[in-house]
């Protein structure tokens, strides 16, 4: 059987290959009639209702604190799946934009498209089981974190099932993130036609990395907002810090290799212009020494043109992203922290 050496899977593989449990769910969602938003709204609301119903049936009201926790459980029930669904769809569009500058055949592109949008069943299942195992460990060793969902025995059982699903989704999303962005790094190695004045085909995958990083950052901040007491636990804080580092790494690391190649191509172009400038200056000096002023105006214009060309080359960006991309990522990462610091300073100054 022929094997693609770059990506290590059979050349005959396609969307009919062995897909992960996440891909199975996404495929079923895609087949549902109506808007794709509906099943994700259902995934969001269902955990909230399942956690609230045992409280209501015991003639109790749900406190604001508990409702925030239920909302967080609903968020992590739909967000990882929806994000993976979105990123798989977007990665296909990114690959289409990238095609003009790569050296892959149609069959190789088909394999790459399959890898970008389909997780292997085994590793994805292991990731999900690890995620569920993590929450079970939390339940055993940090039971105080679960007090808000222990109003009744029924709610406690329902909450554990929902949280196992939440953490299974989240762990699989972490695996999906690392896998997809490592593939982007490998795909960039196939870029052959690096036109320094048309880097747009390379921007699509940086947009994929940016969307991944921004979504993760916003999810972490929302978690901190809805469940601040969770950050009083050192293990939870450590897990959050790890995810924060992941946000930065997932944006920059996949782009380092192509950045270095653009830098190399830019340096080569500048070297060629430098050689031409040196020759032109030598010619001008030689003419001046020999008092030969024939075509001196032409040489002057050539010198100006070469200087202009060098200046243009110096302005060519070496990171494969559009100008607004780093600002968007930085805003998602640091604006909430900045606003929190300002709020704390105002509280301290005004004594509120």
N, C-alpha and C positions, 0 to 999 in steps of 0.2 A: 504493500500500500504506500502510495506517495505521501511523504510528510513535508509540510512547510517548515524548513529549518529555522526560519526567523521566529515563528510563533509556536512551533512544536505541537501542532494538532493535525490530524489527517486532512489532506486537501479535499477530501470528499465530504467533510463535515459541513453542516449548515444549520439552519434553525430547527431541523429535525433531530439534532443531537440531544444528548442527555442534559436537560436543563435543570436548574436548581428549583427548590421549592418556592423561592421568590418569583422566579420567571413563570412558574406554573400559575401563581396567583395573578400576576400582572397580565398574563395571557387571557385568563378568564375575565378580568376586568375589561380588557380591550374588546372582548366579544359581547359584553353586555350592551343592550340597546340604550339609546339616550346618551346624555352627557356623561363624560368620564368623571365629572366632579361628584356625581351622585354617590357612587360607591365609597369615595373617600370621605364624604360628609357622613355617610352611614358608619364608617369605621371610627370616625371622630366621636360621634354622638353615642354610639352603643356602649362603650366602656363607662361613660359618664352616667348614663341611665342605669346600667347594671350595678354601679357602685351606689347610686342614690336610692334605688328602689328598696333595698333591705332597710334603709333608714326610714323611708316614708311608711313602709308597711308596719313599722313599730311606733307609728304616730310621733315621729320625731322630725325636727326640721334640720336641714343641712346647713351647717355654718359656712360662712364665707371662706374660712381657712380650708375646710374640707372640700368645698366646691372648687377651689383653686387646685387642690391636689387631684380631684377627679378630672378637671380640665386638662391637667398635665398628662394624666394617664391616657386620656383621649387623644391628645396631641401626639404622643409617642406611639400610639396605635396606628396612626395614619401617616405621619410625617416621613419615617424612613422609607416606607413602601412607595409613597408618592414621589419622594426625591429620587429614589432609584429608577422609578418609571420615567420620570422627567429626564434624568441624566442619560439614560439609555437612548431615549428618543432624540435628545439633543446631540449625543455623540455620533449618531448616524448622519445628521445634517453636517456636523463638523467634518466628518470624514469625507463627505461629498465636496465640501469646500476645499479640502486639503489635496484632493486627487490631482489637480493640475501640476503640483510640484513634486510628486512622489514617483518612484520607479517601480511600483508594484503592478503586477498583471491583474486582470479581472478576477481570476481565481484567488489570488492572494488577497485582493481587496474584500472578496466575499468572506474569506476566513477571518480577516481582521474585523469586519463588520459583525460577524458572529461573536467573536471574543469580546468586543466592546459592549455588546448588548445582552450577553448571556453568561451567567456565572456557572461554573461546573457544579454538579449536584453535590459531590462529596464535601469539598471545602466549605461550601455555603451551609450545608447541614451542620457541619462541625462548628462553624461560627455561631449559628443559631443556638445550638446546644450549650456552647460556652456562655453565651449571653444569658440563657435561662439559668445556668448553673451559678452565674455571678449573683443574680437576684436571690436565689435560694440561700447563698452564703450570707448575703446582707440580712436576709430574714432571720437566720440563725444567730449571727454575731452582733447585729445592730437592730434589735427588735423595736427600739424606740422610734425608728424612722417610719414604722408601719402603724403607729398608734391611730393615725387619722382614718385608717381603713379597717379598724377593728371594733366598729360600733356593735356589730352582731357577728356570730360565727359564720353566717352565710356570706356577709360582706367580706370577712377575712379570707374566706376560700375563693370568692370571686376575684378579689383584689390580687391574690397571689397568682391566679391564672392569667389575669390581664397583665400583671407586671412581668411575668415570665415571657409573655408574647411581646411586650414592649422591649425588653432587653434582648430577646432573640432577634427582633427586627433591627435594633440598634447595633448589635454586634455584627450582624450580616451587612448592615450599611457600612460599618468600618471596613470590613473585608472588601466589599464592593468598591469603596473609595480607593483603598490602596491598590487594588487590582486594576481598576479602570485607569487610574492616573499613571501607574507603572507602564501600562500598555501605551499610553500617550507618549511617554518618554521613549519607548521602543519604536513606536510609529514614526516619530520625528527623525529617527536614524535613516529613514528611507527618503528623506527630503533631498532631492538632487538639484532641482532648478531654483537655487536661491537667488532671486532677483532682489537686490537691495532696494530697488525703487518700487517694488510691488510685493510687500510682505503680507498682504491681506490674507492669502490662503493659509498662512501660519497662525493667524489670529483666532481661528475658530476653536482650536483646542485650548488656548489660553482662556477663552470665554468659558469653556467647560470647567476648567480648573477654578476659575473665579466663581462660577455659580455654585460649585461644590463647597468652596471655602465660605462663601457668604451664607449659604443655607445652614451650614454647620454652626457658624458664629451666632446667627440669629436664634437657632434652636437652643444653644447653650445659654444665651441671655434670657430667653423666655423661660427656660427651666429654673434659672436663678430667681427670676421674678415671681413665678408661681409657687416655688417651693424653697424659699430662702432658708428654712430650718435644716434642709438637707445639707447645707454647706457649713453646718456646725460640726459635721463629722469629718475626721481627717481622711478617711478612706474615700468619701465622696468628693472631698476637695481635691485629692490626688487624682481621682478619675477625671475630674473636670479640667484640671491643669493639663493632663495628658491629651484630652480632646482639644484643648486650646492650642497646644503645640502642634497637634495634628492639623489644625486649620491652616497654620502658617506653612507647614511643610507641604501640604497638599496643593497649595497654590503655586509655590515657587519651584519645588524640586522637579516636577515633570518637565519644566521649561529650561532647566539649566543646560542640558545637552545642546538643544537647538540654539540657545543663547550663545554658547561658545562657538558654534559653527558660524553664526551670523557675525560675531566678533572677528573670527578668522577671515571670513569673506570680506568684511569691511577693511580690515588691515591690509589684505592683499590689494584691494582696489586703491587704497591710500598709497600703498607702496608704488603701484604703477604710475599714479599721478605724480608722486614724488620724483620718480625717475624721469618722467617727461619734463617736470619743472626744472630739474637739475640740468638736463640737456639744453633746454631753452635758455636758461641763465648762462650756461657755458657758451652757447652760440652768441648771445648778446655781448658777453664779455670779449669774446674773440673778435666780433665785429668792431667793438669800441677800440680795442687795441690796434686793429688794422685800419681804423678809420674808414671802414666799409659800411656805409649806411643804406645800402640797397635793401629793400624790403624790411627795413627796421620797424615800420609801422605794423607790418604783418606779424612780426615776432612779438611786438608789444601786445597786440590783440590776443595772440596765442597765450602769452603769459597771464594776461587778465582772465582769459577763459579757463586756463588750468587752475588758477587760484579760486575762481568761482566754483569750479567742479570739486575742488578739495573741500571748500566750505560746505557745499551741499552734502558731500559724503560724511563730513563730521557730524552733520545733523541727523543722519540716518539712525533710528533707534535700533538697539541690539537685543532688546527683549521682545518676544513675539506677542505683544498685546497692544491693543488700541490705547490711546492716551488716557481715556477715562477709566480703564480697568483697575489699575492699582489704587486709584482714589476710591473707587467703589468698595474694594476689598478692605482698604484701610478704614473707611468710614464704618463699615459693618463691624470691624474688629474693635476699634478704639472709641468711636463716638459714645456708645453706652457707658464705657468706663469713664470717659471725660465728663459726661453729664452727671454720673454718680459722684465723682470727686467734687464737682461744682456744687452739687446739692448738699454734700457733707460740709463743705466749707461755709456755705450759706447758713446751714443749720447751726454751725459752731459760732459764726459771727453774730447771728441774730438771736441766738439762745433759744431756738425753737425745739 
